[in-house]
Amino acid sequence: MDVRRVAGTVVAVKMQAAGYNWEIDAVDRLVVRDQQRSFESTFLLLPTATHSGIWTSSDVVLSTPLRNYSLTDYPQLFNDIGYPQGRLKVRAISHRVAQKRGTLFYGFNFSSIDQIGTKIGTN
């Protein structure tokens, strides 16, 4: 399967925006966020629009009180969360994997988040 068709996961968006602590309160999500941002795999797992229709470019993956971010808003999202390097990483990784092939594992009939709400950007 072409990796450009891999759909991605909203948890990767959460890792980039706020850190993800696997719901373990003893793990400070802001402490692990910098480490998670350093993993290329996190960027590979960001939701992308696919030919299969799993995600469309207008799907909202992050909502804040100030705005909604869709799949086409990653550059603005990275600017707004104070991590403009994320734009460059997404672009670099997208170019590198454009010609690669990979394997897709997927499941069905289980609950999964499809959108995240956060208070990022509010005072």
C-alpha positions in Angstrom: 0.0 0.0 0.0 1.2 3.5 -0.8 2.0 5.4 2.4 0.4 8.5 1.0 -2.9 6.8 1.4 -2.4 6.0 5.1 -5.1 7.9 7.0 -3.4 8.8 10.2 -4.6 9.4 13.7 -5.9 12.4 15.7 -3.7 11.3 18.7 -0.7 12.5 16.6 -2.3 15.9 16.4 -2.7 15.8 20.2 0.9 14.9 20.6 2.0 17.9 18.6 -0.3 20.4 20.1 -0.4 19.5 23.8 1.5 16.3 24.4 0.0 12.9 25.0 0.4 11.1 28.3 -1.6 8.0 27.5 -4.1 9.1 30.2 -1.5 8.5 32.9 -1.7 11.4 35.3 1.9 10.8 36.6 3.2 11.6 33.2 3.3 15.4 32.5 2.1 15.8 28.9 4.0 19.0 28.5 7.3 17.3 29.5 6.8 14.5 27.0 5.6 16.8 24.2 9.1 18.0 23.2 10.2 14.4 23.0 7.1 13.4 21.0 7.7 16.2 18.6 11.2 14.9 17.9 9.8 11.5 16.6 9.4 11.5 12.9 6.8 8.8 13.3 4.5 11.3 15.0 4.5 13.4 11.8 3.9 10.4 9.7 0.8 9.6 11.7 -0.9 13.0 11.3 -4.2 12.5 9.5 -4.0 13.1 5.8 -6.7 13.3 3.1 -6.9 10.0 1.3 -8.3 8.6 -1.9 -10.3 6.2 0.2 -12.2 9.0 1.9 -11.3 8.1 5.4 -10.2 11.8 5.9 -11.2 14.7 3.7 -9.2 18.0 3.5 -12.1 19.8 5.3 -12.2 17.4 8.3 -11.6 19.2 11.5 -8.9 17.5 13.7 -8.5 20.1 16.4 -11.0 22.6 17.8 -10.1 25.6 20.0 -12.4 28.4 21.2 -10.7 30.6 18.6 -10.9 28.3 15.5 -11.1 24.9 14.0 -8.2 23.3 12.3 -8.7 21.0 9.3 -6.2 18.8 7.5 -5.3 21.8 5.3 -4.5 24.0 8.3 -1.4 22.2 9.6 0.9 25.2 8.7 -1.3 27.6 10.7 -1.8 25.1 13.5 2.0 24.7 14.0 2.4 28.5 14.0 -0.5 29.0 16.5 0.9 26.4 18.9 4.3 28.1 18.8 6.0 25.3 16.9 6.7 26.6 13.4 9.4 23.9 12.9 6.5 21.4 12.7 5.6 22.9 9.3 9.1 22.2 8.0 9.1 18.6 9.5 5.8 17.8 7.9 7.0 19.0 4.5 10.4 17.3 4.7 8.9 13.9 5.8 6.1 14.1 3.2 8.7 14.6 0.4 10.9 11.7 1.7 8.0 9.2 2.0 6.3 10.2 -1.3 7.9 7.3 -3.2 8.1 4.8 -0.3 5.8 1.9 0.1 4.6 0.5 3.4 2.1 -1.8 5.1 -1.2 -0.6 6.6 -2.7 -2.3 9.6 -6.2 -1.2 10.6 -9.2 -2.3 12.6 -12.9 -1.7 12.9 -15.7 -1.9 15.4 -13.8 -0.1 18.2 -14.1 3.3 19.6 -11.5 5.9 18.6 -11.4 9.7 18.9 -12.0 11.6 15.7 -11.6 15.2 16.9 -9.9 17.0 19.8 -11.1 20.0 21.6 -8.6 22.2 23.6 -8.3 25.6 25.2 -5.0 26.3 23.5 -4.9 29.9 22.3 -7.1 31.3 25.1 -6.0 33.6 27.9 
